[in-house]
Amino acid sequence: MTRELLLWAAISLAGKVPVAMAPLALVFFSRESPGGYTLGASLASAYVLGEVVGAPLLGTRLGDGRMRRELSAGLLAGALAFGVLPFAHSAPSPVLLALAFLAGAAPAACPGGLRASLTRLVDDDLVPRALSAEATLTQCVWAAAPGLVVLLALQVHPGAPLLLGALLAATASLLLFLLPEQRVPESAGRSAAPMTRTLLSGWPVYLTSAAAMAMLATAELVLPALLEDRDIAVGWSGPLLAGFALAGAVGALCYGLRTWPGPVRVQSLVLLAVTAACVCLITLLPGLGGIAAALLLAGVLQSGVMVTRNLSLRERLPEHAHAAAYSVMYAVQGVGYSATASLSAVALDLASPSVAILGGVAITLLITAVSALAERGPEPRTNTDSAALADADDCT
């Protein structure tokens, strides 16, 4: 734990909390307004859409040595949008939607950029452990965020969670300048692939990440309906999902404690398949205890999926593309989650909650199979390989 790593952890924490709080905070912010919950859901959707659009667009700007400046500017713009929202509660809906979109889009490249920075702060043999620690931090933040939003919105002010998000994002923006600027090796050689083609070559990894988020969305969004269908109090969904997130933190920590056999892409596919089996158990095991046990086990394995996906992407693409690729994967995960949320709503109208969950798992496994077949092919040529070939040609 060096000074740089501790500083990175503080920046990451300050940057993750606003993201974790934002959707629920926007719902509570508009709960007592004329638009009510409908406006809140629209604001949350605009925020997520901003993340999906902003991550790939801004992430591609992070590979030319300007990462610190770009991330800081994005966080500051997001902080301003968060801070203005509570004071604009009487503004027309389009204005509020635009602010929510900006709050999601401006800092959307930060998760990918910070992850790339983390991997450059440690030696190569410690990268899996570092990414596991990042996943642990993420899961802890996501477990605590809903309770923090509810406490501040109900006990302080409906706009208090948004103001806290603004303060934390601004703090992260300033702390970024204390991190050393890391020079990223650019693509070299006349045969080097353009950035767009390089990023697209990681599509099997993006696809599996979307599949993992689709399964997560299925489990989270259908859980209240499943509890009600089994005559279990819907209020248990909060503790169950918090336990799911904390189990993910434990799983990520355990993954980083040792070296696991096999290539990381194989580890990821195996973990995803086993996680799918655990989600299926939610529909089969009886009572609250059975659902809790299946969710906890799925949470432990789910975090391993995400860590190994990050490692797979790092192996597949050259270093100068890592920050942009992590941002693209972040956007794809948002698309997978949002699309599955819509499909889950349709499935619940047509079938029981158990069938909706099993349908989501089936889609996940189908996507995983396509990704597995794609990853069996030859690895894409990295820019280092291209440069080496170019140099060899020059010599001849």
Buried (B, 14 or more C-beta within 10 A) or exposed (E): EEEBBEBBBBBBBBBBBBBBBBBBBBBBBBBEBEBEEEBBBBBBBBBBBBBBBBBBBBBBBBBEBEBBEBBBBBBBBBBBBBBBBBEEBEEEBEEBBBBBBBBBBBBBBBBBBBBBBBBBBBEEEEBBBBBBBBBBBBBBBBBBBBEBBBEBBEEEBBBBBBBBBBBBBBBBBBBBEEBEEEEBEEBBBEBBBEBEEBBBBBBBBBBBBBBBBBBBBBBBBBBBBBBEEBEBEEEBBBEBBBBBBBBBBBBBBBBBEEEEEEEBBBBBBBBBBBBBBBBBBBBEBEEBEBBBBBBBBBBBBBBBBBBBBBBBBBEBBBBBBBBBBBBBBBBBBBBBBBBBBEBBEEBBEEEBBBBBBBBBBEBBBEBBEBBBEEBEEEEBBBBBBBBBBBEEEEEE
